[in-house]
Amino acid sequence: MVTAQKNTQRMGATLVWAALGILVSVAAVRADQSYVSAIEAADKTLVLFDPMEGPAKDAPAARELFGQQDLRFVPGKFGDCAYFAGQRACIRYPSSILPYQQGTIELWISFDEAPGQFTRQRNIFIWPIKAWHDNSIELLVGGSKDWGRHLLYKVCDENAKRFYIITSLASWKPGQWHQIAVTWRTGLPGKSFMALYIDQKLVQRLADQTILMDPDAIRHPPFPQGHWLWLHGGGTQAGFKIDEFKIYNTARDYN
């Protein structure tokens, strides 16, 4: 009787551990497929999370680094972060993960110099499909010799029509960390929109728009750059840090 009971307990424990192993395996597969670490996998709307902890540590699948002479990993807002020290610094992700119909890109950023003090614009991220201003989503910061100390969030549709949200960064100080989030919903005539949030406060929501993306170009980009979303140095010397880069498949409302 005692032996049978022990065997039953052992069998039960074995089944529990086997079940846990299956769950861990499934979570690992889901994390790999969605480019999200197991820690963040509970949020089903999060399709990519890059904590920027180093060249390999906790990096999402298929991330690629370029210009390592200008790209370093240094202490940031949360642990380490990516430091874009020059224009050759670049991180890119496969654009297949980017939900073009609706989505959110969120990141933390800090500039070595106050916006407006550096010379040329900084290309924070660019997702081109057909060309730089054709089926694209971009986030840029101006320099003193182009369009000043402003943040520009731009969406360009399948007809190369440009939709803008612009806000001043005159109050930003060197070394300060700020959270930026951009959201979009396209493909709905008269009901498309885009929104910009800074530090979880709505800056502007451009509503009741007609923003139409070309789904064929998104599925089959006509040139190699269209396969990627780029975090890019830009300018003669980038001089900014990015931490906690996230992409969601829904247009989040930070209010």
Contacts in CASP RR format, 6 or more apart in sequence:
PFRMAT RR
TARGET T0000
AUTHOR 0000-0000-0000
METHOD contacts of the structure
MODEL  1
MVTAQKNTQRMGATLVWAALGILVSVAAVRADQSYVSAIEAADKTLVLFD
PMEGPAKDAPAARELFGQQDLRFVPGKFGDCAYFAGQRACIRYPSSILPY
QQGTIELWISFDEAPGQFTRQRNIFIWPIKAWHDNSIELLVGGSKDWGRH
LLYKVCDENAKRFYIITSLASWKPGQWHQIAVTWRTGLPGKSFMALYIDQ
KLVQRLADQTILMDPDAIRHPPFPQGHWLWLHGGGTQAGFKIDEFKIYNT
ARDYN
27 38 0 8 1.000
27 41 0 8 1.000
28 38 0 8 1.000
30 36 0 8 1.000
30 41 0 8 1.000
31 37 0 8 1.000
31 38 0 8 1.000
31 41 0 8 1.000
32 61 0 8 1.000
34 41 0 8 1.000
34 46 0 8 1.000
34 47 0 8 1.000
34 48 0 8 1.000
34 97 0 8 1.000
35 47 0 8 1.000
35 48 0 8 1.000
35 49 0 8 1.000
35 60 0 8 1.000
35 61 0 8 1.000
35 62 0 8 1.000
35 93 0 8 1.000
35 97 0 8 1.000
36 43 0 8 1.000
36 46 0 8 1.000
36 47 0 8 1.000
36 48 0 8 1.000
36 49 0 8 1.000
36 60 0 8 1.000
37 49 0 8 1.000
37 51 0 8 1.000
37 58 0 8 1.000
37 60 0 8 1.000
40 46 0 8 1.000
40 49 0 8 1.000
45 248 0 8 1.000
45 249 0 8 1.000
45 250 0 8 1.000
45 252 0 8 1.000
46 246 0 8 1.000
46 247 0 8 1.000
46 248 0 8 1.000
47 97 0 8 1.000
47 99 0 8 1.000
47 247 0 8 1.000
47 248 0 8 1.000
47 249 0 8 1.000
48 60 0 8 1.000
48 93 0 8 1.000
48 97 0 8 1.000
48 245 0 8 1.000
48 246 0 8 1.000
48 247 0 8 1.000
49 60 0 8 1.000
49 244 0 8 1.000
49 245 0 8 1.000
49 246 0 8 1.000
49 247 0 8 1.000
50 58 0 8 1.000
50 59 0 8 1.000
50 60 0 8 1.000
50 63 0 8 1.000
50 91 0 8 1.000
50 93 0 8 1.000
50 244 0 8 1.000
50 245 0 8 1.000
50 246 0 8 1.000
51 58 0 8 1.000
51 78 0 8 1.000
51 79 0 8 1.000
51 243 0 8 1.000
51 244 0 8 1.000
52 73 0 8 1.000
52 80 0 8 1.000
52 81 0 8 1.000
52 82 0 8 1.000
52 242 0 8 1.000
52 243 0 8 1.000
52 244 0 8 1.000
52 245 0 8 1.000
53 59 0 8 1.000
53 73 0 8 1.000
53 79 0 8 1.000
53 80 0 8 1.000
54 73 0 8 1.000
54 80 0 8 1.000
54 82 0 8 1.000
55 65 0 8 1.000
55 68 0 8 1.000
55 73 0 8 1.000
60 93 0 8 1.000
62 93 0 8 1.000
62 94 0 8 1.000
63 91 0 8 1.000
63 92 0 8 1.000
63 93 0 8 1.000
64 91 0 8 1.000
64 92 0 8 1.000
64 93 0 8 1.000
64 228 0 8 1.000
65 71 0 8 1.000
65 90 0 8 1.000
65 91 0 8 1.000
66 88 0 8 1.000
66 89 0 8 1.000
66 90 0 8 1.000
66 91 0 8 1.000
66 92 0 8 1.000
67 88 0 8 1.000
67 89 0 8 1.000
67 90 0 8 1.000
69 88 0 8 1.000
70 84 0 8 1.000
70 85 0 8 1.000
70 86 0 8 1.000
70 87 0 8 1.000
70 88 0 8 1.000
70 89 0 8 1.000
70 233 0 8 1.000
70 238 0 8 1.000
71 82 0 8 1.000
71 83 0 8 1.000
71 84 0 8 1.000
71 85 0 8 1.000
71 86 0 8 1.000
71 88 0 8 1.000
71 89 0 8 1.000
71 90 0 8 1.000
71 91 0 8 1.000
72 82 0 8 1.000
72 83 0 8 1.000
72 85 0 8 1.000
73 80 0 8 1.000
73 81 0 8 1.000
73 82 0 8 1.000
73 83 0 8 1.000
74 80 0 8 1.000
74 81 0 8 1.000
74 83 0 8 1.000
74 241 0 8 1.000
75 81 0 8 1.000
76 110 0 8 1.000
76 177 0 8 1.000
76 241 0 8 1.000
76 243 0 8 1.000
77 108 0 8 1.000
77 110 0 8 1.000
77 177 0 8 1.000
77 243 0 8 1.000
77 244 0 8 1.000
78 108 0 8 1.000
78 243 0 8 1.000
78 244 0 8 1.000
79 243 0 8 1.000
81 108 0 8 1.000
81 110 0 8 1.000
81 241 0 8 1.000
81 242 0 8 1.000
81 243 0 8 1.000
82 89 0 8 1.000
82 91 0 8 1.000
82 231 0 8 1.000
82 241 0 8 1.000
82 242 0 8 1.000
82 243 0 8 1.000
83 89 0 8 1.000
83 239 0 8 1.000
83 240 0 8 1.000
83 241 0 8 1.000
84 231 0 8 1.000
84 232 0 8 1.000
84 233 0 8 1.000
84 238 0 8 1.000
84 239 0 8 1.000
84 240 0 8 1.000
84 241 0 8 1.000
84 242 0 8 1.000
85 237 0 8 1.000
85 238 0 8 1.000
85 239 0 8 1.000
86 233 0 8 1.000
86 234 0 8 1.000
86 235 0 8 1.000
86 236 0 8 1.000
86 237 0 8 1.000
86 238 0 8 1.000
86 239 0 8 1.000
87 233 0 8 1.000
87 234 0 8 1.000
87 235 0 8 1.000
87 236 0 8 1.000
87 237 0 8 1.000
87 238 0 8 1.000
88 233 0 8 1.000
89 232 0 8 1.000
89 233 0 8 1.000
89 238 0 8 1.000
90 230 0 8 1.000
90 231 0 8 1.000
90 232 0 8 1.000
90 233 0 8 1.000
91 230 0 8 1.000
91 231 0 8 1.000
92 228 0 8 1.000
92 229 0 8 1.000
92 230 0 8 1.000
92 231 0 8 1.000
93 228 0 8 1.000
93 229 0 8 1.000
93 247 0 8 1.000
94 227 0 8 1.000
94 228 0 8 1.000
94 229 0 8 1.000
95 127 0 8 1.000
95 129 0 8 1.000
95 218 0 8 1.000
95 221 0 8 1.000
95 226 0 8 1.000
95 227 0 8 1.000
95 228 0 8 1.000
95 229 0 8 1.000
96 227 0 8 1.000
97 229 0 8 1.000
97 247 0 8 1.000
98 127 0 8 1.000
98 137 0 8 1.000
98 229 0 8 1.000
98 247 0 8 1.000
99 247 0 8 1.000
99 248 0 8 1.000
99 249 0 8 1.000
99 250 0 8 1.000
100 186 0 8 1.000
100 213 0 8 1.000
100 215 0 8 1.000
100 218 0 8 1.000
101 185 0 8 1.000
101 186 0 8 1.000
101 187 0 8 1.000
101 213 0 8 1.000
102 183 0 8 1.000
102 184 0 8 1.000
102 185 0 8 1.000
102 186 0 8 1.000
102 249 0 8 1.000
102 250 0 8 1.000
102 251 0 8 1.000
103 183 0 8 1.000
103 184 0 8 1.000
103 185 0 8 1.000
103 247 0 8 1.000
103 248 0 8 1.000
103 249 0 8 1.000
103 250 0 8 1.000
103 251 0 8 1.000
103 252 0 8 1.000
104 181 0 8 1.000
104 182 0 8 1.000
104 183 0 8 1.000
104 184 0 8 1.000
104 246 0 8 1.000
104 247 0 8 1.000
104 248 0 8 1.000
104 250 0 8 1.000
104 251 0 8 1.000
104 252 0 8 1.000
105 125 0 8 1.000
105 137 0 8 1.000
105 139 0 8 1.000
105 181 0 8 1.000
105 182 0 8 1.000
105 245 0 8 1.000
105 246 0 8 1.000
105 247 0 8 1.000
106 179 0 8 1.000
106 180 0 8 1.000
106 181 0 8 1.000
106 244 0 8 1.000
106 245 0 8 1.000
106 246 0 8 1.000
106 247 0 8 1.000
106 248 0 8 1.000
106 252 0 8 1.000
107 124 0 8 1.000
107 125 0 8 1.000
107 179 0 8 1.000
107 180 0 8 1.000
107 181 0 8 1.000
107 242 0 8 1.000
107 243 0 8 1.000
107 244 0 8 1.000
107 245 0 8 1.000
107 246 0 8 1.000
108 177 0 8 1.000
108 178 0 8 1.000
108 179 0 8 1.000
108 180 0 8 1.000
108 242 0 8 1.000
108 243 0 8 1.000
108 244 0 8 1.000
109 124 0 8 1.000
109 177 0 8 1.000
109 178 0 8 1.000
109 180 0 8 1.000
109 240 0 8 1.000
109 241 0 8 1.000
109 242 0 8 1.000
109 243 0 8 1.000
110 175 0 8 1.000
110 176 0 8 1.000
110 177 0 8 1.000
110 178 0 8 1.000
110 240 0 8 1.000
110 241 0 8 1.000
110 243 0 8 1.000
111 118 0 8 1.000
111 122 0 8 1.000
111 141 0 8 1.000
111 172 0 8 1.000
111 174 0 8 1.000
111 175 0 8 1.000
111 176 0 8 1.000
111 239 0 8 1.000
111 240 0 8 1.000
112 174 0 8 1.000
112 175 0 8 1.000
112 239 0 8 1.000
112 240 0 8 1.000
113 174 0 8 1.000
113 239 0 8 1.000
114 149 0 8 1.000
114 169 0 8 1.000
114 172 0 8 1.000
114 173 0 8 1.000
114 174 0 8 1.000
115 141 0 8 1.000
115 142 0 8 1.000
115 143 0 8 1.000
115 148 0 8 1.000
115 149 0 8 1.000
115 150 0 8 1.000
115 151 0 8 1.000
115 169 0 8 1.000
115 170 0 8 1.000
115 172 0 8 1.000
116 142 0 8 1.000
116 143 0 8 1.000
116 144 0 8 1.000
116 148 0 8 1.000
116 149 0 8 1.000
116 169 0 8 1.000
117 144 0 8 1.000
117 149 0 8 1.000
117 174 0 8 1.000
118 143 0 8 1.000
118 144 0 8 1.000
118 235 0 8 1.000
118 237 0 8 1.000
118 239 0 8 1.000
119 143 0 8 1.000
119 144 0 8 1.000
119 145 0 8 1.000
119 235 0 8 1.000
119 236 0 8 1.000
120 142 0 8 1.000
120 143 0 8 1.000
120 145 0 8 1.000
120 146 0 8 1.000
120 234 0 8 1.000
120 235 0 8 1.000
120 236 0 8 1.000
121 140 0 8 1.000
121 141 0 8 1.000
121 142 0 8 1.000
121 143 0 8 1.000
121 146 0 8 1.000
121 147 0 8 1.000
121 234 0 8 1.000
121 235 0 8 1.000
122 140 0 8 1.000
122 141 0 8 1.000
122 142 0 8 1.000
122 143 0 8 1.000
122 233 0 8 1.000
122 234 0 8 1.000
122 235 0 8 1.000
122 238 0 8 1.000
122 239 0 8 1.000
122 240 0 8 1.000
123 138 0 8 1.000
123 140 0 8 1.000
123 230 0 8 1.000
123 232 0 8 1.000
123 233 0 8 1.000
123 234 0 8 1.000
123 235 0 8 1.000
124 139 0 8 1.000
124 140 0 8 1.000
124 141 0 8 1.000
124 180 0 8 1.000
124 231 0 8 1.000
124 232 0 8 1.000
124 240 0 8 1.000
124 242 0 8 1.000
125 137 0 8 1.000
125 138 0 8 1.000
125 139 0 8 1.000
125 229 0 8 1.000
125 230 0 8 1.000
125 231 0 8 1.000
125 232 0 8 1.000
126 132 0 8 1.000
126 136 0 8 1.000
126 137 0 8 1.000
126 138 0 8 1.000
126 139 0 8 1.000
126 229 0 8 1.000
126 230 0 8 1.000
126 232 0 8 1.000
127 136 0 8 1.000
127 137 0 8 1.000
127 138 0 8 1.000
127 226 0 8 1.000
127 228 0 8 1.000
127 229 0 8 1.000
127 230 0 8 1.000
128 134 0 8 1.000
128 135 0 8 1.000
128 136 0 8 1.000
128 225 0 8 1.000
128 226 0 8 1.000
129 135 0 8 1.000
129 136 0 8 1.000
129 213 0 8 1.000
129 214 0 8 1.000
129 217 0 8 1.000
129 218 0 8 1.000
129 221 0 8 1.000
129 222 0 8 1.000
129 226 0 8 1.000
130 136 0 8 1.000
130 158 0 8 1.000
130 214 0 8 1.000
130 217 0 8 1.000
130 221 0 8 1.000
130 222 0 8 1.000
130 223 0 8 1.000
130 226 0 8 1.000
131 160 0 8 1.000
131 223 0 8 1.000
132 138 0 8 1.000
133 154 0 8 1.000
133 156 0 8 1.000
133 160 0 8 1.000
133 162 0 8 1.000
134 156 0 8 1.000
134 158 0 8 1.000
134 160 0 8 1.000
135 156 0 8 1.000
135 157 0 8 1.000
135 158 0 8 1.000
135 213 0 8 1.000
135 214 0 8 1.000
135 217 0 8 1.000
135 218 0 8 1.000
136 154 0 8 1.000
136 155 0 8 1.000
136 156 0 8 1.000
137 154 0 8 1.000
137 155 0 8 1.000
137 156 0 8 1.000
137 182 0 8 1.000
137 184 0 8 1.000
138 152 0 8 1.000
138 153 0 8 1.000
138 154 0 8 1.000
138 155 0 8 1.000
138 156 0 8 1.000
139 151 0 8 1.000
139 152 0 8 1.000
139 153 0 8 1.000
139 154 0 8 1.000
139 180 0 8 1.000
139 182 0 8 1.000
140 151 0 8 1.000
140 152 0 8 1.000
140 154 0 8 1.000
141 149 0 8 1.000
141 150 0 8 1.000
141 151 0 8 1.000
141 152 0 8 1.000
141 169 0 8 1.000
142 148 0 8 1.000
142 149 0 8 1.000
142 150 0 8 1.000
142 151 0 8 1.000
142 152 0 8 1.000
143 149 0 8 1.000
149 168 0 8 1.000
149 169 0 8 1.000
149 170 0 8 1.000
149 172 0 8 1.000
150 166 0 8 1.000
150 167 0 8 1.000
150 168 0 8 1.000
150 169 0 8 1.000
151 166 0 8 1.000
151 167 0 8 1.000
151 168 0 8 1.000
151 169 0 8 1.000
151 180 0 8 1.000
151 196 0 8 1.000
151 198 0 8 1.000
152 164 0 8 1.000
152 165 0 8 1.000
152 166 0 8 1.000
153 164 0 8 1.000
153 165 0 8 1.000
153 166 0 8 1.000
153 182 0 8 1.000
153 194 0 8 1.000
153 196 0 8 1.000
154 162 0 8 1.000
154 163 0 8 1.000
154 164 0 8 1.000
154 165 0 8 1.000
155 162 0 8 1.000
155 163 0 8 1.000
155 184 0 8 1.000
155 186 0 8 1.000
155 194 0 8 1.000
155 211 0 8 1.000
156 162 0 8 1.000
156 163 0 8 1.000
157 163 0 8 1.000
157 186 0 8 1.000
157 211 0 8 1.000
157 212 0 8 1.000
157 213 0 8 1.000
158 212 0 8 1.000
158 213 0 8 1.000
158 214 0 8 1.000
158 217 0 8 1.000
159 212 0 8 1.000
161 211 0 8 1.000
163 194 0 8 1.000
163 206 0 8 1.000
163 209 0 8 1.000
163 211 0 8 1.000
165 194 0 8 1.000
165 195 0 8 1.000
165 196 0 8 1.000
165 203 0 8 1.000
165 204 0 8 1.000
165 206 0 8 1.000
167 196 0 8 1.000
167 198 0 8 1.000
167 203 0 8 1.000
167 204 0 8 1.000
172 178 0 8 1.000
177 243 0 8 1.000
178 198 0 8 1.000
178 199 0 8 1.000
179 197 0 8 1.000
179 198 0 8 1.000
179 199 0 8 1.000
179 200 0 8 1.000
180 196 0 8 1.000
180 197 0 8 1.000
180 198 0 8 1.000
181 196 0 8 1.000
181 197 0 8 1.000
181 200 0 8 1.000
181 252 0 8 1.000
181 254 0 8 1.000
182 194 0 8 1.000
182 195 0 8 1.000
182 196 0 8 1.000
182 197 0 8 1.000
183 193 0 8 1.000
183 194 0 8 1.000
183 195 0 8 1.000
183 197 0 8 1.000
183 251 0 8 1.000
183 252 0 8 1.000
183 253 0 8 1.000
184 192 0 8 1.000
184 193 0 8 1.000
184 194 0 8 1.000
184 195 0 8 1.000
184 211 0 8 1.000
184 251 0 8 1.000
185 191 0 8 1.000
185 192 0 8 1.000
185 193 0 8 1.000
185 194 0 8 1.000
185 211 0 8 1.000
185 251 0 8 1.000
186 192 0 8 1.000
186 211 0 8 1.000
186 212 0 8 1.000
186 213 0 8 1.000
187 210 0 8 1.000
187 211 0 8 1.000
187 212 0 8 1.000
187 213 0 8 1.000
188 210 0 8 1.000
189 210 0 8 1.000
189 212 0 8 1.000
190 208 0 8 1.000
190 209 0 8 1.000
190 210 0 8 1.000
191 208 0 8 1.000
192 209 0 8 1.000
192 210 0 8 1.000
192 211 0 8 1.000
192 212 0 8 1.000
193 205 0 8 1.000
193 206 0 8 1.000
193 207 0 8 1.000
193 208 0 8 1.000
193 209 0 8 1.000
193 211 0 8 1.000
193 251 0 8 1.000
194 205 0 8 1.000
194 206 0 8 1.000
194 209 0 8 1.000
194 211 0 8 1.000
195 202 0 8 1.000
195 203 0 8 1.000
195 204 0 8 1.000
195 205 0 8 1.000
195 206 0 8 1.000
195 251 0 8 1.000
196 202 0 8 1.000
196 203 0 8 1.000
196 204 0 8 1.000
197 203 0 8 1.000
197 254 0 8 1.000
200 254 0 8 1.000
201 254 0 8 1.000
201 255 0 8 1.000
202 254 0 8 1.000
202 255 0 8 1.000
221 227 0 8 1.000
229 247 0 8 1.000
231 242 0 8 1.000
231 245 0 8 1.000
233 240 0 8 1.000
END
